């Protein structure tokens, strides 16, 4: 059954939060009531989640604990303003998870060309577009973005200029390329971008979440907000664990937050408005080579691009092989970090799968992680320990022989 809504009323009441009205604020949960089969519930009773836009049809997400009420699956849900009783939308219950019912209120409104343009221009990071190449690059922070940006600039004939400007290609992107009047004009020419060859990078959300955590330690990009959330002062001596970082992520509107941990899925991809070529970080070289063949682009020097970014990589501790999600690692550059799987518990796997659900679904990653070796595998012994054990074994053997 389709939902219905008075869109003008919805906007005027400031209830929508999301891509089109990012600064309009939102109504407080106490401002609304929910009617289920005509029975009224307040926010204190059913605790609705935040409102957010995640498709070209507005979708308002709720998570109700309806276990005490035994409502059938076909129950009708209506969202209404508490003061006036005005019905804002109607929907059916769509799915259940254990004792909770996840319901969606879908408000139907097709985006105009101007609205699509506003999303393209305002959603960070802004896509890179080259009219002569008929090529658009969509990328996310902590998803091989520096590599992708250099790849794009190579094909745009700007690689040497980027290299000469700064070793971080994002400096050139933000300080030179994005400020070019021609680029700013083209990025608003929606039809050109939508009809171009669009390439989008994605990274396994489990791996990316750990990368975001490590970068939060090193760059301290969100220290103030994290400190406020955890109730501690994050600094050089007092850091945070991956577990604490994930709790912070759970408190956010993951579509509208810092780019280093926001959802990878671009809103226009989630809306189904654009259908990009997907490059997976886990298969970076092969995927880029395949895209170049399909688009008729000359082969790029992928190894050279990769080598130019070696300074930017996080050093790994291959000897560390145990769970570490509660360890408060240092943000110092010399700090080594284990494989990302060791940062996870079963609880954290579920949390990241829920937080980045859209990324898992749209980019085709499995929302599961094999934790068997992370919880039980012993750390590799050092050569000195092996030698010590062998000497002890020899002495024990001599005693047995008499």
N, C-alpha and C positions, 0 to 999 in steps of 0.2 A: 504494500500500500504506500503510495506516495505521500510525503508530508506536505504541509502547506504552511505558509507564513506571510505575514505582512512585512515585507522587507524594509519598507520605510520606517515602520514603527521599531523594528529591531535596531536599525542604525541610530534612530533618534534617541533611543533609550541607552545607547552606549553599551549594549550587551556584547557586541562582537569584538573579539580580540583575534588578531591574526594578520594575514598578509595585506588585506585591503585597508584595514583600520588599525594599523600597529600602534598608533598614538591615541586612539580614542578612549582608551581605558576599558573597563568592563564593570558590569554590575556586580555588587557583592552577592555572595550566595544567599545572604539574608534578604535580598531584594526579590527573590523569586520563590514560587512554590511549584511543586510538581504534582500533577493529577494523574493517578494510575487507576484506570477504569472508574474515573470520577471521584476517587478517594484522594483527599488532599494530604500532602506531606510537606513538611518544612525542610530546609536545608540541614537543620540540626538532626533530623531523623534519618535522612538518606545520604547526606554528604556528597553533593555533586562535585565532580572534578571541574577544573578550569574549562572555559570555553575556548575553542581554537578552530581556526580554519585550516583544513588540510586537504581540500579538494575544491574543484570549481563549484561544487555544491557545498555550502557551509555545513560543517559537521560539528555538532556540539556533543562532547563526550561526557558521559556520566558513569559513575561506578556506584551502584546502589547495593546495600546489603538488604536484600528482600527476603532472606531466608525465613524471618518470622511470619511473613504474610502469605506464602504459598501461592503467588500469582502464577497463572498459566503462561506459557510462552507467547500466546497470542494477545497478551495484555496490551492495552493502549496507553501510551505515555503522552502527556501534554505538559508543556512548559508555559507558565503564566506569571505575570507580574503580581507580587504579593499585594500591593496597595490597591490596584484597580481590578485585578482578576482577568486582565486582558490576556487572551491566549496567543502565545507567540509562535507555537509550532506543535505539531503532532507527529508521533512516530509509534512504531511497534517495538516490542522487545525483540532483539535479534539474536543474542547469544548469552550463554551463561558460563561462568567460570567458578567452579566449586560452589561456595555459598553466596557468591556475588553475581549480580546481573549487570552486564555491560550493555547499555542501550544507547542508541544514536538518534539524535534529532537532526534530520537532514533538511536544510533550507535551500530550495532550488533557485539559483540565480546564475545565469550564464555571464561570464566575464566579458566586458567590452574590450576592444583593442587597446584603449587607453589604460584600462586596469591591468592588462597583461604587460603593457609597457612599463607601468609603475613597478610591477614586480621585478621585471628584468633589471630595471635601473637601480632599484633600492635594496634588493636582496643581496647581502654580502656573503662571500666575495662576488663582485660583479663579473659576469662572464666576459671572456675575451672574444672579440669578433673581428674578422678580417673580410672585408667585402670582396676584394679581388680573388681571394682563395675560396670564397663561399664557405668559410669555416668558423665555427663557434666552439669555444672550449668552456665547459662547466667543470669546476673543481671545488674541492673542499679542503680546509685546513687539516693537517695531519693525515692526508691521503695522497702522498707523493705529489703535492701541489707544486713544489719548486721544480721538480722534474717536468711536470706537465707544462708549466708556464714556459720553461726553456724550450721544450719541444715545439710549442706554438710559435714562439718568437723565431725559432730556427726556420720554420716554414714561411714565416712572414718576412724573412730576410733581415731580421734585426738581431740575430744571435750575437754577433761581435759587438754591436752597440750595447747590448745588455751586459755582456762580459766586462766591457770597459767601464760601465757605469758603477756597478757594485757586485760583489760576489753573491749577494742575496738577490735573486731575480725579482722578488716582490717589491724591492725598492724601485726598480725601473718601472715595474707595472703600475705601482700606485703613484709615483712621483712624476712620471713622464707619460707613459702610454695612456693611462686612464684620464689624464688631464688634457689630452689632445682634443681640441674642439671637434675634429672630424670623428674621433671615436665616440665622444659624448653625443654627437648627432646620430651616428649609426646605431648606437645601442638603444635608441628610442624608436628606430625604424623597425617596428615589430615584425612586419611581414618578411623583411630581409633575413632577420635572424631565424624566425620560425621555419623559413624555407631553406635555410642553409644546412650544411652537414654539421650536425652537433655531436661533439665528442664529450663524454662525461666520465670522470674517474670515480671509482669506488674502492673502499677498503673494508675488509672484514671488520665489523663493528667491535668484536671482542679485542682484536689487535689495536684498533684505532683508539678505543677507550683507554687502554693502558698508555698509548702514546700521548694522548691528551693529558693524562695524569702526570707523566714524566715531564711534559712541557710546562705544565702548571707549576711543578716544583722548580724547574730551571728558570723559566721566564717570569714566574710570579704574576702572570697576566690577570689572575682573578683573586688575588690574595685577600683583598678587602671584603669581597662578598663571601668568600669561603670562610674567612675568620668570623664574620658576623653570623653565618649559618651554624658553624660549629661551636661558637661561643668561646673561641680561643684566639690568641694573637699569632697568626702564622708568620714566621720569620726564619732566619737562618738556623736557629737552634730548635725552634718548634715547627716541625713540618706536619704533614698529614699522611695517612696511609691510603692505599687504593680503596679500601673499604669505606673510609670516610669521604673520599672523593666521589664515590658512587652514590652515597647518601645525599651529597650535595646535588649531583646530577638529577636525582629523583625529585628534588624540590623545584626544578626549573621547568619552564615552558621550553622544551628542547628544540622547538622550531624557531624560537625568538630569543636567542641567548648568544653568548660569546662564540665566535665562529670556530674556535679551536675545539669545541665540544658540541656544537649544535648538530642537528640532523644533517647527514650528508645529502639526502634527497632534496633536490631543488624543488620548490613548490610547483613549478610548471611541469616538472616530471611527475610529481605526485598527482597533479590534476589531470594528467594524461594529455596535456596540451602539446608537449614536445616528446618525441621518441628518439632518444640519442643512441649513438654507438657507445656501448659500455666498455670501459677499460678497467680491468680489475688489477689492483696493485699487486696481487699475488701472482699475476701472469703478465707483468708490465711490458716487457720487451716484445713477447709474442703478440699480445693484443695490439700494441702500437703498430707493429709491422703489418698485422692483418688489416688494420684500419687504413694505413697508408696505401696498401694495395687496392683496397676497395674504393678509396677516394681518388686514386691516381696521383698520389703525392710522391715525390722523390724520397727514397729512404733517408732517414735522419740518422745522425751519428749517436745512437742511443748509449753506447758504451762511453763515449766521450762526455755526454751530458751527465751520465751517472758519476763518472770519475770527478767531474768538476764540483760535485756536491758531497764528496766524501767527508769534508769538514763538518757537515751538517748532521751527520749520523750519530745516533746514541750508542755509546760503547756497551757491549753485551758482556755478561758474566756467564759463560757457558758452564762453569763448574757449579753454579748455584742451582740446585734442583730440589726445592721443597716449597711448600705453600708460603706465600709472603704477603698476603693481602692485608695483614694487620701491621706490617713493618712500616715505620715512618722513615722512608728513604730520604737521604740528603738531596738537595737541589744542586750540589756542586757539580761542575762539569766533569770532574774525575770520577764521580759516582758511577759504578757499573750496575746494570740492571739485568735480571734474568729474563728468560723467554716469557712472553706475555701470558702463557697458560698458567704459570705458577702464581699469578696474581688472583686467580679465581677460586672461589668455593662454589658449591651448588647454588647457594643463595645468590651470589653475585652473577652467576650465569643467567639465572632467571631475571634478575634486575636489569642487566644490560639488554637481554632479549626483549624485555618490555619497553625500556626506554627508547631503544632504537628499532622498534618493530618495523617501521616503514622501510628502513634501510635493509633489514633482513629480507623483507618480502619483495621489494622492488628490484634489488640488486642480486637476489637469488642466493643469499647466504643461509646456511642452516643455523637456526637459533639454538645450537647445542654445542657442547665442548667436552671432549674426552678428558676427564680429570683423573683417571686412574693413575697415570704416571706422576701426576703432580703431587698426589697425597702420599704415595707409597715409595716412589723411587728414591733410593739413597743418593747422596751426593757422591761424585766421583772421587776416589781416594787420590791423594797426591803421590808422586813418585817416591818421596821420602817415606810415606806411610806404607807403600807397597814393599819397599826394601826392608823396613822394620818388621813387617809381618812375615816376610820370607825368612829373615834371620831367626825370628822366634820359632817359626815352623821347623827350621833346621835344628835348632837347639832341642826342641821337643822330640824330634825324630831321633836324635842322638841319645837322649835319655831313654827312650823306649828300647833302642837297640842295646843299651847297656854299655 
